[in-house]
Amino acid sequence: MNDARLEHEALNEALQAVENWVVTEDETAIARDFKFADFREAFAFMSECALAAERLDHHPDWSNSYNRVGVSLSTHDAGGVSTRDIALAGIMDEAARRFGL
Ligand SMILES: C[C@H](O)[C@H](O)[C@H]1CNC2=NC(N)=NC(=O)C2=N1
């Protein structure tokens, strides 16, 4: 998989595949806030995504408060967003859909 930073145009094109994610002002990360029914579901989602992240060797910056999970994805080595972030975002979206989001 290509680790290069996606620049403005390529980034916007790639984001069409993960339309619930927003780009930060400086275009160095993509973010999404997930809201689940309760803490149990939020944490189950995080457990599932943590295993997927390990498999990809690509890890989210995230936080959890009760039923909310805030996620920021970026490729540190590339100094921005790469296709690895888009791929992980897609996997997280798919996991969230299984929780009815
Ligand atoms: C050595 C290892 O592959 C790197 O440190 C990986 C690990 N996980 C990572 N995760 C994320 N989100 N960005 C990275 O640049 C990154 N680098």
The ligand as a Tripos MOL2 file, in Angstrom:
@<TRIPOS>MOLECULE
LIG
   17    18     1     0     0
SMALL
NO_CHARGES

@<TRIPOS>ATOM
      1 C1          7.1360    1.0600   12.6640 C.3       1 LIG1
      2 C2          5.6560    1.1560   12.4290 C.3       1 LIG1
      3 O1          5.3080    0.5430   11.2330 O.3       1 LIG1
      4 C3          5.1780    2.5860   12.3970 C.3       1 LIG1
      5 O2          5.5910    3.2430   13.5720 O.3       1 LIG1
      6 C4          3.7060    2.7170   12.1840 C.3       1 LIG1
      7 C5          2.8720    2.1590   13.2970 C.3       1 LIG1
      8 N1          1.4980    2.6750   13.2820 N.pl3     1 LIG1
      9 C6          1.2020    3.8500   12.7130 C.2       1 LIG1
     10 N2         -0.0070    4.3470   12.7800 N.2       1 LIG1
     11 C7         -0.3230    5.5200   12.2410 C.2       1 LIG1
     12 N3         -1.5790    5.9880   12.3420 N.pl3     1 LIG1
     13 N4          0.5830    6.2430   11.5890 N.2       1 LIG1
     14 C8          1.8530    5.8270   11.4420 C.2       1 LIG1
     15 O3          2.6740    6.5210   10.8180 O.2       1 LIG1
     16 C9          2.2090    4.5740   12.0110 C.2       1 LIG1
     17 N5          3.4170    4.0700   11.8880 N.2       1 LIG1
@<TRIPOS>BOND
     1     1     2 1
     2     2     3 1
     3     2     4 1
     4     4     5 1
     5     4     6 1
     6     6     7 1
     7     6    17 1
     8     7     8 1
     9     8     9 1
    10     9    10 2
    11     9    16 1
    12    10    11 1
    13    11    12 1
    14    11    13 2
    15    13    14 1
    16    14    15 2
    17    14    16 1
    18    16    17 2
@<TRIPOS>SUBSTRUCTURE
     1 LIG1         1 GROUP 0 **** ****
